[in-house]
Structures are given as structure tokens and as C-alpha cells.
Amino acid sequence: MKITFYGHASLGIQVDDVHILVDPFISANPKASDVDIDNLKADYILVTHAHQDHIVDVEAIAKRTGAVVVSNFEIVSYYEKLGIEGHPMNHGGKWDFEFGMVKYVNAIHTSSFPDGSYGGQPGGFVIEGERKNIYIAGDTALTYDMKLIPLQTKLDLAILPIGDNFTMGIDDAILASDFIQCDKVLGYHYDTFGYIEIDHEDAKRKFFEKDKDLMLLEINHFIEL
């Protein structure tokens, strides 16, 4: 499993020959200017919620690639009206896709499209695929619901928001890693704009002092599990 960071909360995940994008906010992100959305491969696009900084490139990429949008019922319905294929889910539900099992799990946040229309309830994803299991938290506060995840899935990596103000910050992300029983964390949703800028060295130090590993990838860089 290869995971590439495209800035903010945008990810590329490759499982065997299947390409998955998560929350593509690339073309409108100046920090991701080196990423060309027309060169990105996508068989599926996972969307955690409908805020602009998570969906701005969904339509363009899905129409170019024919990718299936996977999200809550309201978000999928929105894109199906645009002629895009979707797979609707809701909290607690799971589905076996060709690349592995995906479960849509709780997140505490808000969700609306840029035009103000309702974007359903926000969520995150647990993915079990290619003998590696990951948790993509989406935009969320720290929530006790996270304790449910390790009851069913032993995680190899957690992808957690760490920018604070709109989501969890560093201290709550450390607690979240305790809740989900995963000490290997890829941080995201930070530095894109002033409200969520972080001190990288301080963040890594705080995780290290708790015997945890916080990875902060440069845009367009990747890790392999």
C-alpha cells in the first residue's frame, strides 16, 4: 500500500493496481502547485465531507477518470446528479471493494457544499486492504467513538488532522492515537492557511515523548506500508 500526500487533507492511495484519491483539494491550494490533477490516476474518490477544502477537484477528476465517488448518501447523490458514478454509505456501514473493505465511521465536524446545500454528516474511513489497515479520520474533533475502531481492526497507520482550530490539534491527536491503539501517525490538515499552521518540530517532539511516530510528509512525497 502506497500513500501519497497531495497537501492539506488530500491523499493518493495505491493498493495493487487500484488508485484511490481522498478529499482532493489540489488545484485551489497554492502549496500544491506542483501537483497536476490531470496526471492523477483515480479509480475511486473517497470524500469525508462536503467542505470546499475537501471537494474542489472531485468533479473534474471523476469526470476525466470515471472514478467512483464513495461517501455519505447526500454527497454521492449530489455528484450523481452531475453524471458521476457513486457508491453511497453511511455511518457504521462497510463494503468490500476490489481493493479491500471500507467502513464509514463517525467524525465530529460540519458538512455543507460551497453553495450552502446540505452535505450530510461528516465521517472518516477505515480501510482494510493488502494486509494493511489504515484509518483516515477526516476533519474531526477527538471523540470517544474512536475507541470502537481497535475492537474490530488492528491499525497499521492512522491519518489524523493536527492543525487545530477547525479539527483536533496535536495534543488531542496524541489522545486519539491512544484511543485507536495506533502509534504510527501521518499528520494532515495543517499549514494550508494561517488558522492551522503548526510548529513541525514541536509536534514531532510531543509525539516522540509519548513513544509515538508522527510523520509529516512533503507534498507529492509518499510512504509505503
DOTISE-832232 format. One record per residue (C-alpha): residue in three letters; x, y, z. Coordinates in steps of 0.25 Angstrom, whole numbers, padded with zeros to 4 digits, always signed. Layout:
<sites>
alaXYZ/...
</sites>
This chain:
<sites>
met+0000+0000+0000/lys+0006+0013-0005/ile+0001+0026+0001/thr+0004+0040-0005/phe+0001+0053+0001/tyr-0004+0064-0008/gly-0005+0075+0002/his-0016+0079+0013/ala-0025+0067+0014/ser-0023+0061+0000/leu-0017+0047-0001/gly-0014+0037-0012/ile-0014+0022-0008/gln-0010+0011-0017/val-0014-0003-0014/asp-0008-0013-0024/asp-0013-0007-0037/val-0025+0001-0031/his-0023+0016-0030/ile-0031+0023-0019/leu-0032+0038-0016/val-0037+0044-0003/asp-0042+0058-0002/pro-0036+0065-0014/phe-0033+0079-0011/ile-0021+0082-0020/ser-0024+0092-0031/ala-0028+0103-0022/asn-0017+0100-0012/pro-0005+0109-0015/lys+0004+0100-0007/ala+0001+0088-0016/ser+0004+0096-0029/asp+0014+0085-0033/val+0003+0074-0034/asp-0005+0074-0047/ile-0019+0068-0045/asp-0019+0064-0060/asn-0008+0054-0057/leu-0014+0047-0045/lys-0020+0033-0046/ala-0033+0030-0039/asp-0042+0018-0039/tyr-0049+0023-0026/ile-0050+0036-0019/leu-0053+0036-0004/val-0060+0048+0001/thr-0060+0050+0016/his-0070+0063+0016/ala-0074+0074+0006/his-0066+0086+0010/gln-0059+0093-0001/asp-0045+0089+0004/his-0048+0075+0002/ile-0056+0074-0011/val-0051+0085-0020/asp-0045+0075-0030/val-0055+0064-0029/glu-0064+0067-0041/ala-0052+0070-0051/ile-0044+0057-0047/ala-0057+0048-0046/lys-0061+0052-0060/arg-0048+0051-0066/thr-0045+0037-0060/gly-0058+0031-0058/ala-0055+0029-0043/val-0066+0025-0034/val-0069+0035-0022/val-0070+0028-0009/ser-0076+0036+0002/asn-0089+0038+0010/phe-0102+0037+0003/glu-0104+0052+0002/ile-0091+0055-0004/val-0092+0043-0014/ser-0106+0048-0018/tyr-0100+0062-0021/tyr-0090+0056-0031/glu-0099+0046-0037/lys-0107+0058-0042/leu-0095+0063-0049/gly-0094+0049-0056/ile-0083+0044-0047/glu-0084+0029-0042/gly-0084+0028-0027/his-0085+0018-0016/pro-0093+0023-0004/met-0090+0019+0010/asn-0094+0023+0024/his-0088+0023+0038/gly-0085+0009+0043/gly-0087+0002+0029/lys-0076-0005+0022/trp-0074-0010+0008/asp-0064-0020+0001/phe-0058-0012-0011/glu-0048-0019-0020/phe-0036-0012-0012/gly-0042-0016+0001/met-0052-0014+0012/val-0056+0001+0015/lys-0064+0005+0027/tyr-0070+0019+0028/val-0068+0023+0043/asn-0072+0035+0051/ala-0066+0049+0051/ile-0070+0061+0059/his-0070+0073+0049/thr-0079+0080+0040/ser-0082+0078+0025/ser-0088+0087+0014/phe-0085+0089+0000/pro-0079+0103-0004/asp-0093+0107-0009/gly-0099+0105+0005/ser-0106+0092+0002/tyr-0106+0080+0012/gly-0094+0071+0011/gly-0099+0060+0021/gln-0092+0057+0033/pro-0076+0056+0032/gly-0069+0043+0034/gly-0056+0036+0033/phe-0051+0023+0027/val-0045+0010+0032/ile-0039+0003+0020/glu-0034-0012+0021/gly-0026-0015+0009/glu-0014-0023+0004/arg-0011-0028+0018/lys-0010-0013+0023/asn-0021-0006+0031/ile-0022+0009+0032/tyr-0031+0020+0038/ile-0034+0033+0031/ala-0040+0041+0041/gly-0045+0053+0032/asp-0048+0066+0039/thr-0052+0063+0053/ala-0051+0066+0068/leu-0045+0056+0078/thr-0057+0046+0080/tyr-0059+0034+0089/asp-0065+0027+0077/met-0050+0025+0072/lys-0049+0014+0083/leu-0058+0006+0075/ile-0048+0004+0064/pro-0038-0005+0070/leu-0049-0014+0075/gln-0050-0019+0061/thr-0038-0014+0053/lys-0023-0014+0057/leu-0018-0002+0050/asp-0004-0001+0043/leu-0006+0014+0041/ala-0015+0026+0046/ile-0016+0038+0037/leu-0021+0049+0047/pro-0023+0064+0046/ile-0014+0072+0054/gly-0016+0087+0050/asp-0025+0090+0062/asn-0035+0102+0061/phe-0045+0094+0051/thr-0041+0080+0056/met-0032+0073+0066/gly-0019+0079+0070/ile-0006+0072+0073/asp-0010+0069+0088/asp-0023+0063+0084/ala-0017+0055+0073/ile-0008+0048+0083/leu-0020+0044+0091/ala-0027+0039+0078/ser-0015+0030+0075/asp-0017+0024+0089/phe-0032+0022+0086/ile-0029+0015+0073/gln-0017+0008+0079/cys-0008+0012+0067/asp+0005+0019+0070/lys+0009+0021+0055/val+0002+0034+0051/leu+0002+0042+0038/gly-0002+0056+0040/tyr-0010+0064+0031/his-0020+0077+0030/tyr-0009+0086+0035/asp-0001+0098+0030/thr-0010+0101+0018/phe-0014+0115+0023/gly-0012+0123+0036/tyr-0022+0117+0045/ile-0016+0103+0044/glu-0001+0106+0043/ile+0007+0097+0053/asp+0021+0096+0059/his+0027+0083+0052/glu+0038+0081+0062/asp+0029+0083+0074/ala+0018+0074+0068/lys+0028+0063+0066/arg+0035+0064+0079/lys+0021+0063+0086/phe+0018+0050+0079/phe+0032+0045+0082/glu+0031+0048+0096/lys+0019+0038+0097/asp+0027+0028+0089/lys+0019+0031+0076/asp+0023+0034+0062/leu+0018+0046+0055/met+0021+0047+0040/leu+0019+0060+0033/leu+0021+0058+0018/glu+0025+0068+0008/ile+0015+0070-0003/asn+0016+0059-0014/his+0024+0050-0005/phe+0019+0036-0001/ile+0021+0025+0009/glu+0019+0010+0007/leu+0013+0000+0017/
</sites>
